[in-house]
């Protein structure tokens, strides 16, 4: 049996619900859709023994076009769902939700909650030569200035260029990853950044790791790519180690997927993002 850790519970008004996760309890992940499964895939590769419970709010996607207030409400409901399932820590596997909701989630809940922005920023700045940084993301993430602010706080003199890329998520979810239309859209988005001489490109959406092979073809070879999935997985491992929450067994962990809207299309997407069968997918009901 895993070690019992200090209690975590719901904050805010009302009576707190104490949660005492053991190391074998699942890790919780949520996103507006299935894009966050790229983070899950990276975590499975790095921490294969961990049990994972994933929530995709597919009935209300995308979060990137919603108001900050709405995103915070949705994220709160996502977190409550995962806590009710007994997770030991939560990863906000969505850049838009991280940008707009993570501070309020930290204030309200006493369970470890990690986002995808800080790990990406740390990875981008791990190279001392990084000076001209491009960011591609949804409109919501770019307009939040979360990445720009986090980068500027850590290093002065940076030239930061944010580029909203709203067409990429629909193209990826249409499985048009290597389609001529996707290449043309990407080129249109990337050309202004390349002309500004970026040396680093941050893929600030969890869908975008699927585009890495195409991006490497379209970008100059000296441009370094930093994606949300691998950086978040590495940061999660450090945090779980620090908190004493790592699963100690050497067995292969389980994956349980819950979506707020079920469709054959999302099952196909889940398989694409995970590079294997997602198994049975459950329907989630939020806000109850």
Buried (B, 14 or more C-beta within 10 A) or exposed (E): EBEEBEEBBBBEEEEBEEBEBBBBBBBBBBBBBBBBBBBBBBBBEEBEBBBBBBBBBBBBBBBBBBEBEEBBBBBBBBBBBBBEBBBBBBBBBBBBBBBBBBEBBBEBBBBBBBBBBBBBBBBBBEEEEBBBBBBBBBBBBBBBEBBBBBBBEEBEEBEBBBBBBBBBBEBBBEBBBEEEEBBEBBEEBBEEBBEEEBBBBBBBBBBBBBBEEBBEEBBEEEBBBBBBBBBBBBBBBEBBEEBEBBBEEEEEBEBBBBBBBBEEBBBBBBBBBBEEEBBEBEEBEBEE
